[in-house]
Amino acid sequence: MAMADNRKRQRELRLKRKFDVALSAIGVAVLFPMWLIIAVSIKITSPGPVFFLQERPGYRKKIFKIYKFRTMHQGSEKMEKGVEVLKGDARVTKIGGFLRRTKLDETPQLLNVLRGEMSLVGPRPERVASLADYTPFTAKRLNMKPGMTGLAQVSGNIYLDLEDRYRLDVYYVEHFSFFLDIRILIRTVGVVIFGEERYKEKSLIKTMQRKKNKKQDDRERKGDMHLSEIESVKSSDAGFEGYGYKKRFCIDKTIHKNVLITGADSYIGESFQSYAKIHYPNLSINTIDMTDSSWRKCDFSSYDAVFHVAGIAHADIGSAGDEEKARYYAVNTDLAIETAETAQKSGVKQFIFMSSIIVYGDSAPYGKKKVIDETTVPSPANFYGDSKWRADKGVRALEGENFQVAVLRPPMIYGRGSKGNYPILAKLARIAPVFPDVKNERSMLYIDNLCEFVSLLVLSGKGGVYFPQNHEYSNTSKLVKMIASAGKKKIHTTKMLNPLVVLASRIPGKIGDLTDKAFGNSVYSHKLSQYNGFSYQVSDLKTSVVFTERKGEDA
């Protein structure tokens, strides 16, 4: 199978080169008269050469000189303003602004295509200096010739951060096809005519993936799709080397550490402080309120670790206005990054950030599976998830040798006094005589398991991305029965109600969303949650439910 795929890829690469030569030759012939006009205009409006030549890394780091029409005054890159070109930049010549807007300044790269140094479509070539910052993941973008246009350029390029552009480049390299090139070239025409803003929310990958998923679903229903094909379609490279399951831990549980919880009155923060007081008295823990600006006066320098739990969750996606959305980004994103920066400047050694499984989007709908593994790329489905994902990336960008950043992406957290979906399910289990008998799977995390995890992580002092979850997956029907049993109540589950679940899941809006939340599928691969020398799952699902419900009665 792999050999056949490789042969197909080689055929498409040869076709790509033929297409590049033919189209670029036609382009040069058609554009040559316009190039003469542009060249004269450049010479008239500003002193200096017509072309701007710069060395760029190409296929497998081979250095070549890229051709562009000069759009800036000579020596502009030495100005204090820096190399980034902003709107209204004084360095841009009169004709240069027009050339940049219309992308005509890039057209001489057709000569690079004819010379075989570039392709019409591929990752845009970066500066040579950027090679020093490449990771093994981002270096994959050099496994194909750079392009005049690329997947990032037709996905709202200027609205993406560098990491997202790199992810799109690597996706293109790993999923290249001649058909994809054609799609990108067609959309490039749209970008030139309508501008990049039109496409910032219209990812070409998502559009193609929706069509692919529909075809995949049809094939799966017909039974004519091989299992390996299904897994190949569903997997993509996450490209992050810091996953916790790759690390080795050797933890001294007796050492003393000072911990600051940033976020008062938080269920997670208060639970962690109470848990550590009993099980890890060697952890000295303080909490500060983040609801106003007074926290900025706090001295972080005496703390070994900062555990950031401040945030807003449980968004009503459908009814939120622009003001509410802005509040989510202000708290979940901006505040988190600012807190991490403060901790770093104060000499704190470790910063722990509570992200969420929500960065991977919604649960799979009822009847579908969703397994998140090491190849799954985060893809938030709404502003709440996006606010968490931006913070997730933002705090990790601050990590250095003396500042370890640990990001936790837990699934639904439950326990004594928890909020969110679990209390709703528990209330239903206490009053409903019957319940649907579904066969779904969900990752969950008991609060004591989380608190043990955070305690050990603090003692380890390590950074990375972590996916703590219970040892076993939960099933909604079995979970409801466990909750009812813990409250000494019987509830009958029956498949006769399942058609109602199917019907409810297909109703657009809130009813369908709630049904998918309750009966959909979303799990982390167990591999992501097991750590060498790091045992944190202190309670199994049944024990945790019993303890949660009985403590609830006592309260």
C-alpha positions, 0 to 999 in steps of 0.5 A, a space after each residue: 500500500 505504501 509503495 503504491 502511494 509513493 508511486 502515485 505521489 511521484 507521478 503527481 510530482 512529475 505532472 506538477 513539474 510539467 504543469 509548472 513549466 507550461 503555465 509559468 512559460 505562458 505567464 512570462 510571455 503574457 506578463 512581459 509587456 506589463 513587466 516592462 511598464 512596471 520596470 520603467 515605473 519603478 525606475 522613475 519613482 525611486 532610485 535603485 534597481 528594478 528587482 529585489 533579490 534575496 537568498 531564500 532556503 528552498 527544497 532541502 535547504 538549498 539556497 537560491 535567489 528569489 526574484 521580486 520587483 522592488 517595492 521599497 526604498 533602497 536600504 529599507 531593511 536597515 531602518 529601525 522600523 524593522 522588516 515587517 511591512 505594515 499598512 501605510 509603511 513609509 518604506 514602501 514606494 508609491 508604485 510599491 503599494 500597488 504592486 503589493 496589493 495586486 501581488 504583481 511584485 511576486 510575478 517575477 518568481 515565474 522565472 524561479 519556477 522555470 529554473 526549477 528553484 520554485 513551484 507555482 504551489 508550495 510553502 512560501 520561502 522564508 528568510 535564511 535566518 529562520 532555519 535556526 528556529 526550525 523544529 523537526 516538524 516545521 523543517 518538513 515544509 522544506 521537503 517540497 519546493 517553495 511556491 509562489 502561492 500556498 495553502 496558507 496564502 489562500 487561508 487568510 495568510 495575514 490573519 494567521 500566526 506563524 505556527 498556524 502557517 507552518 502547520 498548513 505548509 506541513 499539511 500541504 507537503 504531507 497531503 500533496 496532490 495535483 488536485 490540491 494544487 489546482 484548488 489552491 491556484 483557483 483560490 489564489 485568483 480569488 485572493 488577488 481579486 477579493 483580498 485575504 480577509 474574505 478567506 480568513 474563516 474559510 479554510 480550504 482544508 476544512 472545506 475539503 475535509 467536510 467533503 472527504 468525511 461525507 464520502 468516507 461516511 458513505 463508503 463506510 455505510 456501504 462497507 467498501 472502505 478498508 480499515 487502514 484507509 479510514 485511519 489514514 483519512 482520520 489522522 494528521 500530524 500534530 507536530 509537537 514534540 513536548 507531549 508528556 507521554 514522551 518524557 521520563 519522570 523521577 519525582 521526589 515527593 518530599 521536596 518543598 515547593 511554593 505554589 501560587 494559584 492565579 484565580 480565586 474561587 475556582 473549583 479546580 484551584 480550591 480543590 487542588 489546595 484542599 487536596 494538597 493540604 492533606 496529601 502533600 503538606 510540603 507544597 505551600 500554596 497561596 491564591 490570588 484573585 485575578 478579577 481586577 488589576 490588583 494582581 499585577 502588584 503581586 510579587 511572583 518571585 518567591 514562587 517555584 510554580 504558578 498554576 493558572 486556573 482563571 478563565 471563563 467556561 461553559 459558553 452559550 455559543 448560540 446567544 453570545 454577542 461580540 462583547 461577550 466573545 471579546 470578554 472570553 478572549 480577554 480573560 481566557 487568552 490575554 490574561 493567561 499570556 500576561 500572567 505567564 509573562 509576569 511569572 517568567 519575568 519574576 524568575 518562576 521556574 514552572 507555569 502550569 496552564 489549564 487548557 481543555 479538550 475543547 481545543 479539539 472541537 466538538 464531540 463526534 455526534 451520536 453514532 460517530 467515533 472521535 479518538 484524539 491521539 498524538 497526530 490530532 491537530 487542535 481545531 476549535 469549533 467556536 470562540 470559547 475553544 479558540 480563546 483557549 487554543 490561542 492561550 495554549 499556544 501563547 504560553 507555550 511560546 514563552 518556554 525556555 531553559 529556565 521557564 518550563 511551561 506545562 499545558 493541561 488539556 483535560 476532558 470533562 472534570 467532575 467531583 464534589 461541587 463540580 459545575 458543567 455537564 456532570 451535575 445536570 446528568 446527575 440530577 437527571 439520574 436521580 429523577 428519571 425512571 428510564 434512560 436510553 441504553 447507548 454505546 458511546 465513549 467519553 474521556 472524563 477526569 475525576 477531580 482527585 485524579 487531577 489534583 494528584 496529577 498537578 501535585 506530581 507535576 509541580 514536584 517534577 518541575 517539568 513542562 510539556 503538554 498533558 492529557 490527564 484522564 481517568 483510567 477507563 472511558 465512561 459510557 453515558 448510560 452506565 454512568 447514569 446507572 452508577 450515579 443512581 445506584 450511588 444515591 440508592 435509586 434504580 434506573 432502567 436503561 432501554 434501547 427502545 429510547 435510542 430512536 429518540 436520541 437519534 431523532 434529537 441528535 438531528 434537530 438543528 440548534 441547541 437540542 441537537 448540540 445537547 444530545 451530542 454532548 450527552 451521547 456523542 463520542 470523544 476520547 483521548 487515546 490512553 497512550 497520551 495519558 500514561 506517563 513514565 514514573 508518574 502515577 496519578 489515577 488514584 480513583 477508578 470511575 465507579 469509586 469516584 462516582 460513589 464518593 462524589 454522590 455520597 459527599 453530595 448527600 452529606 453536604 
